[in-house]
Amino acid sequence: MTPCATRVIVRGGRRGPHALFLEPMTRTIVFSCVIALGACNQAPAPAAAPAEPAAPAKAAAAAAAPAPNVVRLGAPISAPEVALADVAKDPNSFTGRSFTTHGTVTAVCQEMGCWMEIKDASNGAHLRMHGHSFFVPKTANGRQAKVEATLVPSGAPKACADDECAPPNVALLQLDATGVELD
């Protein structure tokens, strides 16, 4: 007998419709099929029309959502935003603090992508990728970057041990990036 075959069990030696029982597994399968067929015949409930106030909320959510072609590297960016000019004016107030800044990528390590330089309207910064845990694409030059980083003290070790990888002109501000988004 196959496992799916129906077996008739007769109780007390009686025969008749009241004495026939299907195996429990077969009953379960038949019951599931009946429920599934019943659910297939029901039409989906119509959706309620959105009210006008939902439109501004939808626009705000779309503005907050990043563009689909953004390249995200490292940790997610969540620190408060600060302009590079503000960091350059008072670097001591940003020591040990994580912040987010923006700029255009002006140079990228062509060996591994372990550092990059960004520039905004008035200032530039050299960024190393935190602990070489992620790398920037070598083709990122010219793209807009959003970076979460901390300020590196001036006496900190070099970003790369290799002379081939070292940046040609290190900017005044040196940052340790934990997260990068490239547009």
N, C-alpha and C positions, 0 to 999 in steps of 0.2 A: 504494500500500500504506500502511495506517495504521501509526503507530508501535507500536501494541500487537498488531498482527497476527503470527501465528506463521509463520515462514518455515522451510522445510525446506531443509537444506543436504545435498547428496549428495557424499560424498567418493569420489574415485577411480572415479566412474562406476558404482559398485555400488548396487544398490537392495536394501532389506531393512530389518528393524527395527534391526540393528546399525549401519546407515549413517545413520540419521536423528538429527539433533541440533536442538534448539531454540535460538533466539537467546539470548544470555546474559541479556538483560533479562527475557525471558519466563521463563527458568529461575529467576531470582531471585524473581520475583513468585510463581510457583507454589510454590517452596520456602517463602517467607514465609507464604503462606496455609496450607500444610500444618502448619507450626510453630504458627501462631496457633490453628488449629482444635484441635490437640492440647493446647494450653495451656488452652483454654476448657473442655475436658472434665475437667480436674482440679479436685477440690474443695479449698478452702483448708484449710491445716493447722490443727487445733484449737489454740487458745491455751492455754498452761499456766495453771492456776489460781493467782492470786497468793497468796503466803504471808502469814500474819498480820503479820510484821514490816513489810511494805510499807505497811500502813495508817497507822502513825504518820508515816512519811516522806511519804505522800500528804497527810496533814493539815498537816504543816509546809510543804509546797510550796503548798498552798492558802492558808495564812496569809500566806506571803511574797508571793503573787501579789496585785496590786492589784485592787480592785473594778472591774467592767466599766464603771461609770458615772463613773469618775474622769476629769477633764479634765486633760491634761498639756500644759503650755506651756513653751517654751524648751528648755534642755538637760535630759537625764535627770538625776535626782537620785541622787547617790552619796556625798556627803560625810557625815561622822559627825554624829549627832544631838546637839543641844545645846538646853537649855531657854532661853527668852528671859530668864528670871530670872538664869541664869548669865552670859549676855552682859551684862546690865545691871549685875551686881555687879562685873565686871572687864572692861570693854570693851577695854582695852589688850591683853589676852591674845588677843583675837580679831581684831585689826587685821591685815589681809593674809591671813587664813585663811578658807577656804571651810568653811561648816558648814550643817547642815540644822536647821530649827526648825519648830514647829507653832503654830497659833493659829486663832482665828475671824476671818474677814474682817469688819471694822467699817466700812470706807469704801473706795470705789473711784472713780478718776477717771471722771467722767461725760462728759468730752470725748473721750478716746481709750482709756482703760483702761491708761494708762502708769504708774500708781502705785496702790497699795492700802495699807491699814493693817490690821494683824492685832493681836489681843490674846489673851493666855493668861490664866490665873487672876490674875496679879499685874502683868504688864507688857505694854506695847504697842510696836509698831515700825511705822515708815513704810518701805515698800518701793517702790523704783522698779525698773522692768523694765530690765534691763541694755541700755543703748544704744538703747532703743526697738526692740529686735529682736523683741519679742513683746508682746502686750497681753492684759490680763485682761478677761474679759467684764464689762460694766457691771452685770450682774445677779448678781455673785458675792457681794454683801453677805450675811453670815449663814452662808456656807459654811465648812467646815473647810479650812484650807490647810496644805500641807506645802511648805516653801520651802527651796531651796538658795541661799545668799547669802553676801556678804562685808560686813563692817561698813564704812560710809562714814565717813571722817574728818569731824569737825564743821565744818571750813572748806570742804567740797566744794561745787561749784556746785549750783544748784537742779535738781530732777528735770525740770522743764518750764520752757521759756522763756516760755510764754504765761501771763499772769496768770489767765485763765479756768480753766486746767488745774491751777493750784497748789492743794495741799491746804489746807483751812481751819486745821487744828490739827496741826502736825507733831509726831510723838511724839519722845521723847528718843532712842531708837535709830533710826538711819537705815541701811537695808540696801540693797544693790544685788543684786537677784535675778537669777540665771542660769537657774533652773528653778522651776516652780510646779506643784503638783498640787492640784486642788480636788476635794473629796468632795461 
